[in-house]
Amino acid sequence: MSDQIIRKVPATQVPIDLLLLADPSEKQVNSYLPQDMCYAIQEGDKIIGVCVLKAQEPSAVEIMNIAIRPAYQARGVGTKLLRHVLNQATADGTKKILVKTGTFGYQLTFYQRLGFRVVAVEQDYFLDNYDELLFESGIQHKDRLVLELLI
């Protein structure tokens, strides 16, 4: 395995197939991607993971998307990428990081393990904002959680 590097990249360099692993709606991805900050983790010349941030209030950002290629999942790559992004955000003066995700699944555990806490529930979000029904492990996503990390 070659070294992995993390760098800020233009949205045009982020592979859409990778983003669709975390958000299956190309319409949703295209609605936020152009104006956001993107970080990529690469192994050699291959992008194996991305994290997309959107500025919110003056000292807050929201993680819009974080995705790791399946062959690299459960190997610490996502944690490495998110820790880098959190460190960069702190250095840039960010005080609060938000993330919105489904009410169950591995991604919820991933964020909570890094200190994110649930601060709100958006009922019926996935029913109202996605054209297709979303299922994970045979369970339909309906509501969305808002998690926050104060740094």
N, C-alpha and C positions, 0 to 999 in steps of 0.2 A: 504494500500500500504506500503510495507516495504521500508527500506532505499535503496537508490541507491548508489553504489560505482563505481568508475572509476579506472581502473588499466591497466597497460601495460601487454599484454599477447602475448605468442608466436603465430605465424601465424597458427600453427597446432590446436590451440584452437578456432579459429574463425570459426563459422558455415558458410559454403559455401552458404546455403540457404538465410542467412541474407545478405551476400555480393551481391548476385544475385538480390536483391531488387533494388539496386542502379546501378548495371551494369549487364545487362542480359546475357552477354557473359562469360560463364565459361572459355573459352579460354583466354579472356582478363584478367580476375581475376587471373587465374593461372600464367599468364605471369609476374605479378608484386607482387603477395602476398608473396612468400617465402622470399624475401630479404627485406621486408619492416617492419616498426614499426607498431604495432597494439595496439590500445587502445579499451577496452571494457567497457561498462556501464552495470552493473548487478543489478538485483533486486532479492535478495535472491541468489539462485545458478543459476539463468537463465540469460544468456546474452541477453539483450534487444536492444543493439545497439553497433555498432563498427565504428571505424575510422582508416583508414590505411594511413600511411604517408611514403613517399619515400624521402630520402635525395637527394638533387640536388646539387647546388653549395655549397661551404663550409658553407654559412650561409642562405641557403634556403631549404625549403621542399615543396613537393607537396602532397596535399590531393588526394589520388588515389581513395578512396571509403569512403563514410560515409552512414550508413544505420541504420534505426531504425525499429524495428518490427511494423507492421501496428497498432496493438492495443495500442501502445505507441506514435504514431505520433500525431502531433498537441497538444502536452502536455508539450512542453519545454524540452523534453529529448535530442533531437538533439542539441539544443542550449547549454544546459548544457554540453554535451559531447564536442562540438566544442570549447566552451570557455575554458574548461579544457585543451584540446589539444593545443590551442593557448597560454595559460599561460605556459604550460610545454615547448613548443617550445621557447618561449621568455626566460625562465629560462636557456634553453640549448644554448642560443646565436643565435638563428635564427632571421634573420632580415626581411625575406620575405617568405610569404606563397603563393603558387600557387594552383589553383584548375581549372580543365577543366570540362566543363559541356555543356549541350545543350543550345540552344539559347532562350529557353522559358521554362516555367514551374515553379512549386513551389520552386524547388531547386535553381533557379537563384535568386529569391526573398530572400530565406534563406541566401545565401551568401552575397548578397548586404546589407541586414539588419545588418550584422555583420561587414560591412565596406569594403568588397571586391569590387574592381573596374575592369571593363573590360579593358584588355590591348591588346588583339588580337583576331582575328577570324580565325579559321582553316576551310576553305571551304571544303565541301564534306567529312569531317572526318568520319561521321557515315556511309556514303555510301561506302567509301573506306576501312574501317577497321572492319566492322561487316558483318557477313554472312547473317543475317536476317535484314529486314527493321525494324526500331524502330519508334513506334508511341506513342504519348502521347496526350490525349484529342482529338484524331482523326487527329492530325497533325504529319506529318513525320519529324523526326529529320534528318537533313542533315549536318548542320555545327556545329562546336563546338567552344565555347567561352573559352578564357583563362582569368581568373580573378586573381588578385594579391592583397595581403594585406601586406603593409609594417608595421612592428612592431618595 
